[in-house]
Amino acid sequence: MRWFGKGVCGASLLVAAGGAAAQSSVTLYGVADVFLQYQGNGAKHAFSERSGGSSGSNFGLKGSEDLGGGLKGIFQLENGYTINNGGLFVDSSALFYRQAWVGLAHDRYGTLTFGRQYQPTFWAVYPTDPFRGNEVLSPLSAAASTLDRHTVATIAAAGRSSNSIVYQSPVLGGMKLYAMYGFAATTTQPLVTSTGNMYDLALTYTGASAFIGLAYQKQLGGSETLPGLPRSLNLLNTERFTGAVAYRIGIVNLQANYTYNRSVDAPAGSVAAALGAANSYSIAEVGATIQATSADTVEIAGIQRKTRGVHENTLGIQVGADHALSKRTTLYARAGYMKNNGVATMSWPGSVASGPNASQELVALGMAHRF
């Protein structure tokens, strides 16, 4: 892969040199995050080295060009990788799994961008999760990505959408509007999944020590190939309603969010109907982030994922601590517990619940370096 590194560096230098006259800039940035993990999963116990427990390991390029009159051309490309083995994160077929977009930004009128981007619902929730929506160790991410027996046909929140168009308004009186339209998309990893068009709207307010986020998302259905099923599972049209709030009192930032996920009824004779896999479900999280010292942060979160109409729910709690060695390097620790009830199978991403009514424990120690 040496030729690849040289190519990227060379291209970056050429862009930077050529853009100097056009008042443009390109920034290379990233995170290297690694941690050691212990997980108890029923009667099973495992130790492992993993990537991205505090901030997902990534590197990216972002830039802008001043086009005059307050207008800029902007872009961002962001890769996700696993530093423990050098692989690509989640999807080995996607070089820029996290973000890949280009567009225009105006000081007065906002931004319009095209590509693979974060959903507006993500920005409504992100400031209210003590573990910042981390895709590996955040209990909120675990709840959102769970494939439970009775909800697997109700499309889970993805956080990002490919083939999308996003408008972000300028901030007016502390309020900001996000709007997304996404065309149909297909992914091959971690499961072969096709979904229809979607739209997502969010409104956020920041000010007076408070944050408030409201969002609505509608995702049209599709299909998904699951191991063990004789044919593809039909995914159903799904609506998502989200409310989130945070309020800072001194060194303590109190946080809470709630999402209700509702699908249409499964057609008679479909795989989703045969499995009873179209139940609605809710996710509720409460927690706090405490800035104990200038270098030390403490996080705590309680989570509940509840399926409607059946006995299937999960309760969990997680605590964390971060110690900044410098502006770029942080040591961190996480400890969490989850208890599944009924046939719920919620687990931290990368592991599978050992069985019905199983409990899980997790301890992680890691470090993250930003560049």
C-alpha positions as CSV (number, residue, x, y, z in Angstrom):
1,M,0.0,0.0,0.0
2,R,3.1,2.3,-0.1
3,W,2.1,3.6,-3.5
4,F,-1.3,4.6,-2.2
5,G,0.2,6.7,0.6
6,K,2.6,8.4,-1.8
7,G,-0.3,9.1,-4.2
8,V,-2.5,10.7,-1.5
9,C,0.4,12.9,-0.2
10,G,1.3,13.9,-3.7
11,A,-2.2,14.8,-4.6
12,S,-2.7,16.8,-1.4
13,L,0.5,18.8,-2.1
14,L,-0.7,19.5,-5.7
15,V,-4.1,20.6,-4.5
16,A,-2.6,22.8,-1.8
17,A,-0.1,24.4,-4.2
18,G,-2.7,25.0,-6.9
19,G,-5.3,26.3,-4.5
20,A,-3.1,28.9,-2.9
21,A,-3.9,31.4,-5.7
22,A,-7.6,30.6,-5.5
23,Q,-7.9,31.2,-1.8
24,S,-8.6,27.5,-1.1
25,S,-7.5,25.1,1.7
26,V,-7.3,21.4,2.1
27,T,-6.8,19.8,5.6
28,L,-5.7,16.2,6.4
29,Y,-7.0,15.0,9.7
30,G,-7.8,11.9,11.6
31,V,-8.0,9.8,14.8
32,A,-6.1,6.7,15.9
33,D,-8.0,5.0,18.7
34,V,-7.2,1.5,20.2
35,F,-8.5,-0.2,23.3
36,L,-8.3,-3.5,25.2
37,Q,-11.6,-5.1,26.1
38,Y,-13.0,-7.7,28.5
39,Q,-16.6,-8.9,27.8
40,G,-18.7,-11.3,29.8
41,N,-21.5,-12.7,27.8
42,G,-23.6,-15.1,29.8
43,A,-21.2,-18.0,30.6
44,K,-18.7,-16.8,28.0
45,H,-15.7,-14.5,28.7
46,A,-13.4,-12.9,26.2
47,F,-10.5,-10.5,26.0
48,S,-9.7,-8.7,22.8
49,E,-8.0,-5.7,21.2
50,R,-10.3,-3.4,19.2
51,S,-10.4,-0.1,17.5
52,G,-12.4,3.1,18.0
53,G,-13.8,2.8,21.5
54,S,-13.9,6.6,22.2
55,S,-13.7,8.2,18.8
56,G,-13.9,6.0,15.7
57,S,-10.5,5.6,14.1
58,N,-10.6,7.6,10.8
59,F,-8.6,9.8,8.5
60,G,-10.0,12.3,6.1
61,L,-9.6,15.3,3.8
62,K,-11.8,18.4,3.9
63,G,-11.5,21.6,2.0
64,S,-13.0,24.8,0.7
65,E,-12.5,27.3,-2.1
66,D,-13.6,30.9,-1.8
67,L,-15.8,31.6,-4.9
68,G,-16.6,35.2,-3.9
69,G,-19.6,37.0,-2.6
70,G,-19.8,34.8,0.5
71,L,-20.0,31.6,-1.6
72,K,-17.6,28.6,-1.1
73,G,-17.1,25.3,-2.7
74,I,-16.7,22.6,0.0
75,F,-16.0,18.9,0.3
76,Q,-15.2,16.2,2.8
77,L,-13.9,12.6,2.4
78,E,-13.7,10.6,5.6
79,N,-12.5,7.0,6.0
80,G,-13.2,4.6,8.8
81,Y,-10.5,2.0,9.7
82,T,-9.6,-0.5,12.4
83,I,-6.2,0.3,13.8
84,N,-5.8,-3.0,15.6
85,N,-5.6,-4.9,12.2
86,G,-5.3,-2.2,9.5
87,G,-8.7,-3.1,8.0
88,L,-11.6,-0.9,6.8
89,F,-14.4,-0.3,9.4
90,V,-17.8,-2.0,8.9
91,D,-17.7,-2.1,5.1
92,S,-14.5,-3.3,3.4
93,S,-15.9,-2.2,0.0
94,A,-16.3,1.4,1.0
95,L,-13.1,3.6,1.1
96,F,-15.0,6.5,2.6
97,Y,-17.6,4.8,4.7
98,R,-18.0,7.7,7.2
99,Q,-18.5,10.7,4.8
100,A,-18.0,11.5,1.2
101,W,-19.7,14.7,-0.1
102,V,-19.3,17.9,-2.1
103,G,-21.3,21.1,-2.2
104,L,-21.7,24.8,-1.8
105,A,-21.9,27.0,1.3
106,H,-23.0,30.6,1.7
107,D,-22.7,32.8,4.7
108,R,-26.3,34.0,4.5
109,Y,-28.2,31.1,2.9
110,G,-26.6,28.0,4.4
111,T,-25.1,24.9,2.8
112,L,-26.2,22.4,0.1
113,T,-24.2,19.2,-0.2
114,F,-24.4,15.9,-2.1
115,G,-23.1,12.4,-1.4
116,R,-22.8,10.2,1.7
117,Q,-23.6,12.2,4.7
118,Y,-24.8,12.2,8.3
119,Q,-28.6,12.2,8.7
120,P,-30.4,15.2,10.3
121,T,-31.7,12.9,13.0
122,F,-28.1,12.2,14.0
123,W,-27.3,15.9,14.6
124,A,-30.5,16.2,16.7
125,V,-29.3,13.4,19.0
126,Y,-25.5,13.6,19.0
127,P,-25.1,16.4,21.6
128,T,-27.3,14.5,24.0
129,D,-25.4,11.1,24.1
130,P,-22.7,11.1,26.8
131,F,-20.7,8.7,24.6
132,R,-21.1,10.8,21.5
133,G,-22.8,8.2,19.3
134,N,-19.6,6.1,19.2
135,E,-20.3,3.2,16.9
136,V,-18.3,0.7,19.0
137,L,-19.0,1.4,22.7
138,S,-21.9,3.8,22.9
139,P,-25.0,2.0,24.4
140,L,-27.2,4.3,22.3
141,S,-25.5,3.0,19.1
142,A,-25.9,-0.5,20.4
143,A,-29.7,0.0,20.9
144,A,-30.1,1.6,17.4
145,S,-28.2,-1.1,15.5
146,T,-29.8,-4.2,17.3
147,L,-31.4,-6.8,15.1
148,D,-34.0,-8.2,17.5
149,R,-36.4,-11.0,16.4
150,H,-39.5,-8.9,16.5
151,T,-38.1,-5.6,15.1
152,V,-35.7,-6.8,12.4
153,A,-38.1,-5.7,9.6
154,T,-38.5,-2.2,11.1
155,I,-35.6,-0.4,9.5
156,A,-32.9,0.7,12.1
157,A,-31.4,4.2,12.2
158,A,-28.3,4.2,10.1
159,G,-26.9,7.6,11.1
160,R,-25.6,8.2,7.6
161,S,-27.2,8.0,4.1
162,S,-25.6,7.5,0.7
163,N,-27.0,9.1,-2.5
164,S,-28.3,12.0,-0.4
165,I,-28.9,15.7,-0.7
166,V,-28.6,17.8,2.5
167,Y,-29.5,21.4,3.2
168,Q,-28.3,23.1,6.4
169,S,-29.6,26.6,7.3
170,P,-27.5,29.2,8.9
171,V,-28.0,29.6,12.7
172,L,-30.8,32.1,13.4
173,G,-31.5,32.9,17.0
174,G,-29.8,29.7,18.1
175,M,-31.9,27.6,15.8
176,K,-30.7,25.5,12.8
177,L,-32.7,23.5,10.3
178,Y,-31.4,20.3,8.6
179,A,-33.2,18.7,5.7
180,M,-32.2,15.5,3.8
181,Y,-33.5,13.6,0.8
182,G,-31.9,10.3,0.0
183,F,-32.3,8.2,-3.1
184,A,-32.6,4.4,-2.9
185,A,-29.3,2.7,-1.8
186,T,-27.8,-0.8,-1.6
187,T,-25.0,-2.0,0.7
188,T,-23.3,-5.4,0.7
189,Q,-21.7,-5.3,4.2
190,P,-22.2,-6.2,7.0
191,L,-25.5,-7.5,5.4
192,V,-26.8,-7.3,1.8
193,T,-29.4,-4.5,2.3
194,S,-31.4,-2.4,-0.1
195,T,-33.6,0.5,1.0
196,G,-35.9,2.9,-0.8
197,N,-35.9,6.7,-0.8
198,M,-35.9,8.6,2.5
199,Y,-36.3,12.0,3.9
200,D,-35.3,13.4,7.2
201,L,-35.9,16.8,8.9
202,A,-34.4,18.1,12.1
203,L,-34.5,21.4,14.0
204,T,-32.0,22.2,16.8
205,Y,-31.7,25.0,19.3
206,T,-28.5,25.9,21.1
207,G,-28.3,28.7,23.7
208,A,-28.6,29.7,27.3
209,S,-26.8,26.5,28.5
210,A,-29.4,24.3,26.7
211,F,-29.6,22.2,23.6
212,I,-32.9,20.9,22.1
213,G,-33.3,18.7,19.1
214,L,-36.4,17.5,17.3
215,A,-36.4,15.2,14.2
216,Y,-38.6,13.2,11.9
217,Q,-37.5,10.6,9.4
218,K,-39.3,8.4,6.9
219,Q,-37.4,5.6,5.3
220,L,-39.1,3.6,2.5
221,G,-38.7,-0.2,2.6
222,G,-36.5,-2.6,0.8
223,S,-35.0,-6.0,1.5
224,E,-32.2,-7.6,3.5
225,T,-30.5,-11.0,3.3
226,L,-30.2,-12.6,6.8
227,P,-28.3,-15.9,7.5
228,G,-30.7,-18.8,8.0
229,L,-33.7,-17.4,6.1
230,P,-34.8,-19.2,2.9
231,R,-35.3,-15.9,1.1
232,S,-34.7,-12.2,1.7
233,L,-36.5,-10.4,4.5
234,N,-38.8,-7.6,3.3
235,L,-37.9,-4.4,5.1
236,L,-41.0,-2.1,5.8
237,N,-41.6,1.6,5.5
238,T,-40.4,3.0,8.8
239,E,-41.1,6.4,10.5
240,R,-38.8,7.7,13.2
241,F,-39.7,10.4,15.8
242,T,-36.9,11.9,17.9
243,G,-36.7,14.3,20.8
244,A,-33.5,15.2,22.6
245,V,-32.4,17.7,25.2
246,A,-29.3,18.7,27.2
247,Y,-28.8,21.3,29.9
248,R,-25.6,22.5,31.5
249,I,-25.4,23.3,35.2
250,G,-21.9,24.3,36.1
251,I,-19.5,21.4,35.3
252,V,-22.4,19.0,34.7
253,N,-24.2,18.6,31.3
254,L,-27.5,16.7,31.8
255,Q,-28.6,14.8,28.7
256,A,-31.6,12.8,27.5
257,N,-33.0,11.5,24.2
258,Y,-36.0,9.4,23.1
259,T,-36.7,7.8,19.7
260,Y,-39.9,6.0,18.6
261,N,-39.5,3.7,15.6
262,R,-42.7,2.7,13.8
263,S,-43.2,0.5,10.7
264,V,-46.2,-0.2,8.6
265,D,-47.9,-3.5,9.0
266,A,-46.2,-6.4,7.2
267,P,-48.0,-7.7,4.1
268,A,-49.8,-11.0,4.6
269,G,-47.6,-13.9,3.4
270,S,-44.4,-11.9,3.6
271,V,-41.3,-13.1,5.5
272,A,-41.7,-10.2,7.9
273,A,-45.3,-11.3,8.7
274,A,-44.3,-14.9,9.1
275,L,-41.6,-14.0,11.6
276,G,-43.7,-11.3,13.4
277,A,-40.8,-9.0,12.8
278,A,-42.6,-5.7,12.3
279,N,-43.1,-4.4,15.8
280,S,-42.5,-0.8,16.7
281,Y,-39.9,0.0,19.4
282,S,-38.5,2.8,21.4
283,I,-35.1,3.8,22.7
284,A,-34.7,6.1,25.7
285,E,-31.4,7.3,27.2
286,V,-30.6,9.6,30.1
287,G,-27.2,10.5,31.3
288,A,-24.6,13.2,32.1
289,T,-21.2,14.4,31.1
290,I,-19.2,15.9,33.9
291,Q,-16.1,18.1,33.3
292,A,-14.4,17.1,36.6
293,T,-11.1,19.0,35.8
294,S,-9.7,20.7,32.8
295,A,-8.2,17.3,31.8
296,D,-10.8,14.9,33.1
297,T,-14.3,14.1,31.9
298,V,-16.7,11.5,33.4
299,E,-19.6,10.1,31.4
300,I,-22.6,8.1,32.6
301,A,-25.7,6.8,30.7
302,G,-28.7,4.6,31.3
303,I,-30.4,3.0,28.3
304,Q,-33.7,1.2,27.6
305,R,-34.7,-0.4,24.4
306,K,-38.4,-1.6,24.4
307,T,-40.3,-3.5,21.8
308,R,-44.0,-2.8,21.7
309,G,-46.5,-5.7,21.8
310,V,-44.2,-8.4,23.1
311,H,-42.0,-9.2,26.1
312,E,-38.7,-8.0,24.6
313,N,-36.7,-5.2,26.2
314,T,-33.1,-4.3,27.3
315,L,-31.9,-2.2,30.2
316,G,-28.3,-1.0,30.4
317,I,-25.9,1.3,32.2
318,Q,-22.5,2.5,31.3
319,V,-19.9,4.8,32.9
320,G,-16.7,6.2,31.3
321,A,-13.7,8.4,32.2
322,D,-11.4,10.3,29.8
323,H,-8.1,11.9,30.8
324,A,-6.4,14.3,28.4
325,L,-2.6,13.9,28.3
326,S,-2.5,16.7,25.8
327,K,-4.8,18.4,23.3
328,R,-4.4,15.5,21.0
329,T,-3.9,12.4,23.1
330,T,-6.4,11.0,25.6
331,L,-6.6,7.9,27.8
332,Y,-10.1,6.5,28.5
333,A,-11.9,3.8,30.4
334,R,-15.4,2.3,29.9
335,A,-17.5,-0.1,32.0
336,G,-21.0,-1.2,31.1
337,Y,-23.8,-3.7,31.9
338,M,-26.7,-4.8,29.8
339,K,-29.6,-7.2,30.7
340,N,-31.8,-8.6,27.9
341,N,-35.3,-9.7,28.8
342,G,-37.5,-12.1,26.7
343,V,-36.0,-12.7,23.3
344,A,-34.1,-9.4,23.1
345,T,-30.6,-9.6,21.7
346,M,-29.1,-6.2,22.2
347,S,-25.3,-6.1,22.6
348,W,-22.4,-3.8,22.0
349,P,-21.5,-3.7,18.3
350,G,-19.1,-6.5,17.3
351,S,-20.6,-9.1,19.7
352,V,-23.7,-11.2,19.8
353,A,-25.9,-11.8,22.9
354,S,-25.4,-15.4,24.2
355,G,-29.1,-16.2,24.4
356,P,-32.5,-15.2,25.8
357,N,-32.5,-13.3,29.1
358,A,-28.7,-13.0,29.0
359,S,-26.7,-10.3,30.7
360,Q,-23.4,-8.8,29.5
361,E,-20.6,-6.9,31.2
362,L,-17.9,-4.9,29.5
363,V,-14.7,-3.2,30.6
364,A,-12.4,-1.3,28.2
365,L,-9.2,0.7,28.5
366,G,-7.9,2.6,25.6
367,M,-6.2,5.7,24.1
368,A,-7.0,8.0,21.3
369,H,-4.7,10.3,19.3
370,R,-5.9,13.0,17.0
371,F,-3.9,14.5,14.2
